[in-house]
Amino acid sequence: MQSILAVTVPFFALVLAGYLAARRHVLPESAIPGLNAFVLYFALPCMLFRFGNSTPVLELLNPSAFAVWLVSALLLVLVTVAFSRNRRVGLKDAAFGALVAAFPNTGFMGLPLMAALMGPAATAPMVTTMLVDLFVTSSLCIALAEAATAAADHGAGARAAAVRALRGAISNPLPWAIALGALGSALGFKLTGPPDTVVRLLADAATPVALFTIGAVLYRAGQHVHGRTAAVDFVPVALIKLFLHPLLVFALAMAARVLGAPLSGLQVVVLTLTAALPSASNVSLLAERYGADNGRIARIIMTSTVFAFVSFSTLAWLFGVHRHG
């Protein structure tokens, strides 16, 4: 456990540092979008390009890992929507709650954290999960949310929302960075000289800035909350994220192995630990954009992030994970 905490404590401490910096106004709120843009458009794409460029294409496109993650995401969305809906939480809010339950913070937190815990081999299955979440899970949940308020026209509202969500996923630079790195790997292309140094410097900046930004974004989301949300409407969803999601992924992955799917023990552990990550912090921005109850979403993300320090570290210890290197 000590070797795991040696990795997880600094990661979560950087999140806390970002939160406190924003809370104490050391970091102005107006600077948070700039930090977010730096991570999303510069640092993380360079890190993902390097991952893609150093990983065989067949490992990045593992059909078994893709299927396990896709099925678990679809099941989790359906279960969370059905569980969440009540007289206070409508379909739109339930859909965004399902998105934070099924969409872990893989890009900003998971990739560097798992690489530090388990080495570069852990990145390939995680890239697969990111592709599912960016293109399928988010598109489905946004379509459900929009369908809740769209005029009933044979599902046209949901279809239009799905198209807009998919367009948004396509405009996200992260999948393209992965694809560009994978293409370079397939063609045997490697950066050298100053271009390689620039990409490496930006990639090295991704981890600390991304973690710091998570904390700042969480504080900002909390500040823009209007009204109070009953604990019964957000704590259970955070628990679904941290406990049901990894349990479901683990069960499906083990079932797939029994049926002969080529999933290694390492891949099963990586997929399960990825599901045990806290909710993606950028979902609060999506909820705000689509007019959902951002207060509830922010509280789910905050609760899952706080609890994940214990739950993720404990699960990694139960799996016998040791600090890489």
Order of alpha helices (4+ residues) and beta strands (2+ residues): alpha-alpha-alpha-alpha-alpha-alpha-alpha-alpha-alpha-alpha-alpha-alpha-alpha-alpha-alpha-alpha-alpha
